[in-house]
């Protein structure tokens, strides 16, 4: 089968690598792809949000399956467009992708169906939202309702931060139209866990639970990013909690979506907080997470293409979905200045050295210029390592990171360090470790 992958980041690199191992896969394309993906697929210069351009490509090349990986084209309805024109696609349709496209929709769905989540207020107008921010309990969480590249969430510990967050989202329109509506919700405490699940709308199969690190700097300091690293397994996500999540959150969600005429087929991502009152949903995503995918897919034993075909054909319960029992850690190397402004076109060295150690280096913000690998984005690389224990996976991933260099590169030094399985405290205990660590090594 010939496969088109839509997207161009580290997640898509991980998907492409997993699909390349399937004996069912023939030719692969990626739109737009990146320098790492180009080693596995033919990259075509079409943006993931250029729905008409992707449809035209499908009409020319006739892929047997199109895997739509990012949130934007899913929420815009790319799967609908392709299937209406006779092309098979993997991912939820627009009416189901709204689960990520609108946080207020997701909150309303959970309220209607008794799915545990944080209490919240939703505002369509700036003045009432600002007034509430000036009087609501603190700490509080302020979220842009729409898609904001994983950066539209503000954890506000002071009144001033809450007011500033509302102003940035609704008045300054930091995230454009995604901030036309704001969700202000209760601040939950407890370990945060990400669980990605395959679902065909009836059957739901969780992947190994992972934990993302959203803040830019060690010790969970600095601004929110798209994710600075992830690991699996997560010690606090016990078999008992997994069963509780299945019964109170996972199955109720897919049943609620189906009952409302929005059957979800694809990958449904549950961002969870394990509170003292039990697991609660922080938010949903309608696709593979990034960088969780780079920590989870390396452990997949089963054929990813077979799973995807079973999902879209409504027969997930008939195919094996097996993961090995090992651990994986992914450390993101980012451009200096990310998630703010940063330089591009900086040479990248040392990937081969990390791969010789046994790491897999997923490329996210890279391209080739004049034969040289250079940076082209904020999150540049995801260095993943698999081992028998989480501690060994973490150690190997950082050994891989230390082999790689580009000017201004920084990364968190505490990915997975707080998990009891690692058996040592995070390196962020001192203020110096909270700053981004830069490495410039041209040797």
C-alpha positions as CSV (number, residue, x, y, z in Angstrom):
1,X,0.0,0.0,0.0
2,X,1.1,3.5,-0.8
3,X,0.8,6.0,2.1
4,X,0.8,9.8,2.4
5,X,1.6,11.3,5.8
6,X,0.4,14.8,6.4
7,X,2.6,16.9,8.7
8,X,6.3,17.7,9.2
9,X,7.5,17.4,12.8
10,X,9.0,14.9,15.1
11,X,5.6,13.1,15.6
12,X,5.4,12.6,11.8
13,X,9.0,11.3,11.7
14,X,8.1,8.7,14.4
15,X,4.9,7.7,12.5
16,X,6.9,7.4,9.2
17,X,9.5,5.2,10.9
18,X,6.9,2.9,12.4
19,X,5.0,2.7,9.2
20,X,8.2,1.9,7.2
21,X,8.6,-1.3,9.2
22,X,5.3,-2.6,7.9
23,X,5.6,-5.2,5.1
24,X,2.3,-3.8,3.8
25,X,3.8,-0.4,3.0
26,X,5.0,0.4,-0.5
27,X,5.7,4.0,-1.5
28,X,5.5,6.7,1.2
29,X,5.1,10.5,0.8
30,X,5.0,13.2,3.4
31,X,3.6,16.7,3.1
32,X,5.5,18.8,3.9
33,X,8.0,16.5,5.8
34,X,11.4,17.5,7.0
35,X,15.0,16.5,6.5
36,X,14.7,13.4,8.7
37,X,11.5,12.3,7.2
38,X,13.0,12.7,3.7
39,X,15.2,9.7,4.5
40,X,12.1,7.5,4.7
41,X,9.6,9.3,2.4
42,X,9.4,11.4,-0.6
43,X,8.6,14.9,0.8
44,X,6.3,17.1,-1.1
45,X,6.1,20.9,-0.5
46,X,2.5,21.1,0.5
47,X,1.5,22.6,3.9
48,X,-0.5,20.5,6.2
49,X,-3.3,23.1,6.2
50,X,-3.4,23.3,2.4
51,X,-6.4,21.1,2.1
52,X,-7.0,21.7,-1.6
53,X,-3.3,21.1,-2.3
54,X,-3.4,17.8,-0.5
55,X,-6.5,16.7,-2.4
56,X,-4.9,17.6,-5.7
57,X,-1.9,15.5,-4.7
58,X,-4.1,12.5,-3.9
59,X,-5.8,12.9,-7.3
60,X,-2.5,12.7,-9.0
61,X,-0.7,10.0,-7.0
62,X,-3.7,8.1,-5.6
63,X,-2.3,7.0,-2.2
64,X,-4.1,4.0,-0.6
65,X,-4.2,5.7,2.8
66,X,-3.6,9.3,4.0
67,X,-2.5,9.6,7.6
68,X,-3.5,13.0,8.9
69,X,-1.3,13.6,11.9
70,X,-1.5,17.3,13.0
71,X,-4.5,18.9,14.8
72,X,-5.1,21.8,12.4
73,X,-6.0,19.8,9.2
74,X,-8.1,17.5,11.3
75,X,-10.1,20.3,12.8
76,X,-10.4,21.9,9.4
77,X,-11.9,18.7,8.0
78,X,-9.2,17.2,5.8
79,X,-10.4,13.6,6.5
80,X,-13.9,14.6,5.4
81,X,-12.6,16.2,2.2
82,X,-10.5,13.2,1.3
83,X,-13.1,10.6,2.0
84,X,-15.8,12.5,0.2
85,X,-13.6,12.4,-2.9
86,X,-12.9,8.6,-2.6
87,X,-9.6,8.6,-0.7
88,X,-9.1,6.6,2.5
89,X,-7.8,8.6,5.4
90,X,-6.8,7.9,9.0
91,X,-8.0,10.3,11.6
92,X,-11.2,11.7,13.0
93,X,-13.7,13.6,10.9
94,X,-14.3,17.3,11.6
95,X,-17.3,16.7,13.8
96,X,-15.2,14.5,16.1
97,X,-12.0,16.6,15.9
98,X,-13.9,19.4,17.6
99,X,-13.1,17.6,20.8
100,X,-9.7,19.3,20.5
101,X,-10.7,22.2,18.3
102,X,-12.9,23.7,21.0
103,X,-12.2,23.3,24.7
104,X,-15.6,24.7,25.6
105,X,-17.2,21.9,23.5
106,X,-15.2,19.3,25.3
107,X,-16.1,20.8,28.7
108,X,-19.8,20.8,27.8
109,X,-19.6,17.2,26.6
110,X,-18.0,16.1,29.9
111,X,-20.6,17.9,31.9
112,X,-23.4,16.3,30.0
113,X,-22.0,12.8,30.3
114,X,-20.6,12.9,33.8
115,X,-16.9,12.6,32.8
116,X,-14.7,13.9,35.6
117,X,-12.9,17.2,34.8
118,X,-12.1,20.6,36.4
119,X,-14.9,23.0,37.1
120,X,-14.8,25.9,34.7
121,X,-16.4,29.1,33.3
122,X,-16.5,29.9,29.6
123,X,-16.5,33.5,28.3
124,X,-17.1,34.9,24.8
125,X,-16.6,38.5,25.7
126,X,-13.5,40.2,27.1
127,X,-15.1,42.4,29.8
128,X,-16.9,39.6,31.7
129,X,-13.8,37.4,31.4
130,X,-11.6,40.2,32.8
131,X,-14.0,40.8,35.7
132,X,-14.0,37.1,36.6
133,X,-10.2,37.0,36.5
134,X,-10.1,39.9,38.9
135,X,-12.3,38.1,41.5
136,X,-12.0,34.3,40.9
137,X,-10.0,31.9,43.2
138,X,-6.3,31.8,42.7
139,X,-4.4,29.8,41.4
140,X,-6.5,29.4,38.2
141,X,-6.0,28.1,34.7
142,X,-6.8,30.3,31.7
143,X,-7.0,28.6,28.3
144,X,-7.7,29.8,24.7
145,X,-10.7,27.9,23.4
146,X,-9.2,26.9,20.1
147,X,-5.9,25.5,18.7
148,X,-2.8,27.3,19.9
149,X,0.1,25.0,19.1
150,X,0.1,23.7,22.7
151,X,0.9,27.1,24.0
152,X,-2.6,28.5,24.8
153,X,-2.7,27.5,28.4
154,X,-1.7,29.8,31.3
155,X,-1.3,28.5,34.8
156,X,-1.9,31.6,36.9
157,X,-0.6,31.7,40.5
158,X,-1.3,35.4,41.0
159,X,-4.2,37.8,40.2
160,X,-1.9,39.8,38.0
161,X,-1.1,36.7,35.9
162,X,-4.8,35.8,35.5
163,X,-5.6,39.3,34.3
164,X,-2.6,39.3,32.0
165,X,-3.5,35.9,30.5
166,X,-7.1,37.0,29.7
167,X,-5.9,40.2,28.2
168,X,-3.2,38.4,26.1
169,X,-5.7,35.9,24.8
170,X,-8.9,37.9,24.2
171,X,-7.7,41.5,23.7
172,X,-4.3,41.2,22.2
173,X,-5.3,38.0,20.4
174,X,-2.0,36.3,21.0
175,X,-3.4,33.2,19.4
176,X,-5.6,34.8,16.8
177,X,-9.1,33.5,16.4
178,X,-8.3,30.7,18.8
179,X,-8.7,33.2,21.6
180,X,-12.1,34.5,20.6
181,X,-13.4,32.5,23.5
182,X,-11.6,31.7,26.8
183,X,-12.0,28.9,29.3
184,X,-11.1,29.7,32.9
185,X,-11.0,26.6,35.0
186,X,-10.2,25.2,38.4
187,X,-6.6,24.6,39.2
188,X,-6.1,20.9,39.8
189,X,-3.1,19.3,41.6
190,X,-1.5,15.9,41.2
191,X,0.7,14.1,38.7
192,X,-0.2,14.7,35.0
193,X,-0.3,11.8,32.6
194,X,-0.9,11.5,28.9
195,X,-2.7,8.4,27.5
196,X,-2.9,8.0,23.7
197,X,-5.6,5.5,22.6
198,X,-6.5,3.9,19.3
199,X,-10.2,3.8,18.8
200,X,-12.7,3.0,16.1
201,X,-15.6,4.5,17.9
202,X,-16.5,1.2,19.6
203,X,-13.3,-0.4,20.9
204,X,-10.6,1.7,22.6
205,X,-7.1,0.4,23.1
206,X,-4.7,2.6,25.3
207,X,-1.1,2.9,24.5
208,X,1.5,3.0,27.4
209,X,0.9,6.0,29.6
210,X,3.5,8.8,29.1
211,X,4.3,12.1,30.9
212,X,5.0,15.2,28.9
213,X,7.1,18.2,30.1
214,X,5.4,21.4,28.8
215,X,7.4,24.2,30.5
216,X,10.6,25.3,28.7
217,X,13.0,25.0,31.6
218,X,13.9,22.4,34.2
219,X,11.9,22.4,37.4
220,X,8.7,23.2,35.4
221,X,9.7,26.8,35.0
222,X,9.4,29.2,32.1
223,X,6.7,29.5,29.4
224,X,4.6,26.7,28.1
225,X,5.9,25.0,24.9
226,X,4.7,22.3,22.6
227,X,6.6,19.9,24.9
228,X,10.2,19.5,25.9
229,X,10.3,15.8,26.4
230,X,8.3,12.7,27.5
231,X,8.8,9.3,29.0
232,X,7.0,6.0,29.6
233,X,6.1,4.2,31.7
234,X,4.8,6.5,34.5
235,X,5.1,5.0,38.0
236,X,2.0,6.7,39.4
237,X,-0.2,5.4,36.6
238,X,-0.9,2.0,38.2
239,X,-3.0,-0.8,36.8
240,X,-5.8,0.1,39.3
241,X,-5.8,3.8,38.0
242,X,-5.7,2.5,34.4
243,X,-8.9,0.5,35.0
244,X,-10.5,3.5,36.7
245,X,-9.7,5.7,33.7
246,X,-11.1,3.1,31.3
247,X,-14.3,2.9,33.2
248,X,-14.9,6.5,34.1
249,X,-13.2,8.4,31.3
250,X,-12.1,6.5,28.2
251,X,-15.2,4.4,27.4
252,X,-17.6,7.1,28.5
253,X,-15.9,9.6,26.1
254,X,-16.2,7.5,23.0
255,X,-19.7,6.4,23.9
256,X,-20.7,10.1,24.5
257,X,-19.2,11.1,21.1
258,X,-21.1,8.3,19.3
259,X,-24.3,9.1,21.1
260,X,-24.1,12.7,19.9
261,X,-23.4,11.7,16.3
262,X,-19.7,12.4,16.4
263,X,-18.2,8.9,16.3
264,X,-14.4,9.2,16.8
265,X,-12.1,7.1,14.8
266,X,-8.4,7.6,15.1
267,X,-6.1,8.4,18.0
268,X,-7.7,10.0,21.0
269,X,-5.3,11.6,23.4
270,X,-6.4,12.0,27.1
271,X,-4.5,14.6,29.1
272,X,-5.2,13.5,32.7
273,X,-4.6,14.8,36.2
274,X,-4.4,12.2,38.9
275,X,-6.0,14.2,41.7
276,X,-6.8,13.1,45.3
277,X,-10.4,12.8,44.1
278,X,-9.4,10.5,41.3
279,X,-8.3,10.9,37.6
280,X,-9.8,14.0,35.8
281,X,-9.5,15.1,32.2
282,X,-7.4,18.2,31.7
283,X,-8.2,18.2,27.9
284,X,-8.5,16.0,24.9
285,X,-6.4,15.9,21.7
286,X,-7.7,14.4,18.5
287,X,-4.3,12.9,17.3
288,X,-1.0,11.5,18.3
289,X,0.7,13.7,20.8
290,X,4.1,15.4,20.3
291,X,6.5,14.5,21.9
292,X,4.6,11.6,23.5
293,X,4.5,9.7,20.2
294,X,8.3,9.7,20.2
295,X,8.3,7.9,23.5
296,X,5.4,5.5,22.9
297,X,5.8,4.3,19.2
298,X,9.3,3.0,19.7
299,X,7.7,0.4,22.0
300,X,5.1,-0.8,19.5
301,X,5.5,-4.4,18.4
302,X,2.4,-4.6,16.2
303,X,2.1,-3.4,12.6
304,X,1.0,0.3,12.8
305,X,-0.5,0.2,9.3
306,X,-2.6,-2.8,10.2
307,X,-3.9,-1.0,13.3
308,X,-4.7,2.2,11.3
309,X,-6.6,0.2,8.7
310,X,-8.6,-1.6,11.4
311,X,-9.4,1.7,13.1
312,X,-10.9,3.3,10.1
313,X,-12.7,0.2,9.1
314,X,-14.3,-0.3,12.5
315,X,-12.6,-3.6,13.3
316,X,-10.0,-2.6,15.9
317,X,-11.0,-5.5,18.2
318,X,-9.8,-8.0,15.5
319,X,-6.1,-6.9,15.4
320,X,-3.3,-7.3,17.9
321,X,-2.1,-4.1,19.5
322,X,1.0,-5.0,21.5
323,X,3.8,-3.0,23.1
324,X,6.9,-4.4,24.7
325,X,7.5,-3.9,28.4
326,X,10.5,-1.6,28.1
327,X,10.9,2.0,29.0
328,X,11.5,5.0,26.6
329,X,12.6,8.5,27.2
330,X,12.6,11.4,24.7
331,X,14.5,14.6,25.3
332,X,13.7,17.6,23.0
333,X,16.5,19.8,21.8
334,X,15.2,23.3,21.0
335,X,16.5,26.5,19.4
336,X,17.7,29.2,21.7
337,X,14.8,31.6,22.4
338,X,12.0,29.0,21.9
339,X,9.1,29.3,22.4
340,X,9.7,32.9,21.6
341,X,11.7,34.1,18.6
342,X,14.7,32.1,17.5
343,X,17.3,31.8,14.7
344,X,17.0,29.4,11.9
345,X,19.5,27.9,9.4
346,X,22.0,26.9,12.1
347,X,24.1,23.8,11.3
348,X,23.3,20.6,13.2
349,X,26.1,18.2,14.1
350,X,26.4,14.8,15.9
351,X,23.2,12.9,15.1
352,X,25.2,10.0,13.8
353,X,27.1,9.8,17.1
354,X,23.8,9.6,19.1
355,X,22.5,6.9,16.8
356,X,25.6,4.9,17.2
357,X,24.9,4.8,21.0
358,X,21.5,3.2,20.2
359,X,19.3,6.4,20.3
360,X,16.7,7.2,17.7
361,X,16.9,10.9,16.7
362,X,13.5,12.2,15.5
363,X,13.9,15.4,13.5
364,X,11.3,18.1,13.9
365,X,12.5,21.5,12.9
366,X,15.2,20.6,10.3
367,X,15.9,21.0,6.6
368,X,18.8,20.6,4.3
369,X,20.5,23.6,2.7
370,X,23.5,23.0,0.3
371,X,23.7,19.5,1.6
372,X,24.0,20.5,5.2
373,X,21.5,19.7,8.0
374,X,20.3,23.0,9.5
375,X,17.6,24.1,12.0
376,X,14.3,25.4,10.7
377,X,12.0,25.4,13.8
378,X,11.8,25.9,17.5
379,X,11.8,22.2,18.5
380,X,14.6,20.9,16.4
381,X,15.2,17.2,17.5
382,X,13.8,14.6,19.8
383,X,16.4,12.2,21.1
384,X,14.7,8.9,22.2
385,X,16.2,5.9,23.9
386,X,14.7,2.5,24.8
387,X,16.0,0.4,27.7
388,X,14.9,-2.2,30.2
389,X,14.5,0.3,32.9
390,X,13.4,4.0,32.9
391,X,16.6,5.1,34.6
392,X,18.7,3.4,31.8
393,X,16.5,4.9,29.1
394,X,16.9,8.4,30.6
395,X,20.6,8.0,30.9
396,X,21.0,6.8,27.4
397,X,18.8,9.6,26.0
398,X,21.0,12.2,27.6
399,X,24.2,10.5,26.4
400,X,22.7,10.9,23.0
401,X,21.8,14.5,23.5
402,X,25.4,15.2,24.6
403,X,26.7,14.0,21.2
404,X,24.6,16.6,19.3
405,X,25.3,20.3,18.9
406,X,23.9,23.3,17.2
407,X,24.4,27.0,18.2
408,X,22.2,28.0,21.1
409,X,20.7,24.5,21.6
410,X,19.0,24.0,24.9
411,X,17.0,21.2,26.5
412,X,15.6,20.3,29.9
413,X,17.9,18.4,32.1
414,X,15.2,16.8,34.2
415,X,13.1,14.7,31.9
416,X,11.6,11.9,34.0
417,X,13.9,12.7,36.9
418,X,11.0,13.1,39.3
419,X,9.6,9.6,38.6
420,X,10.4,7.2,41.4
421,X,11.6,4.6,38.9
422,X,14.6,6.8,38.0
423,X,15.8,6.8,41.7
424,X,17.3,10.2,41.7
425,X,16.0,13.7,42.1
426,X,15.5,16.2,39.3
427,X,18.6,18.2,38.4
428,X,16.4,21.3,38.8
429,X,16.8,21.6,42.5
430,X,19.2,24.5,42.2
431,X,18.3,27.8,40.5
432,X,21.2,27.5,38.0
433,X,19.7,24.3,36.6
434,X,16.4,26.1,35.8
435,X,18.0,28.1,33.0
436,X,18.3,26.6,29.5
437,X,21.5,24.7,29.0
438,X,23.3,25.7,25.9
439,X,25.9,23.5,24.1
440,X,28.1,24.7,21.4
441,X,30.5,21.9,20.3
442,X,31.8,22.2,16.8
443,X,34.2,19.2,17.1
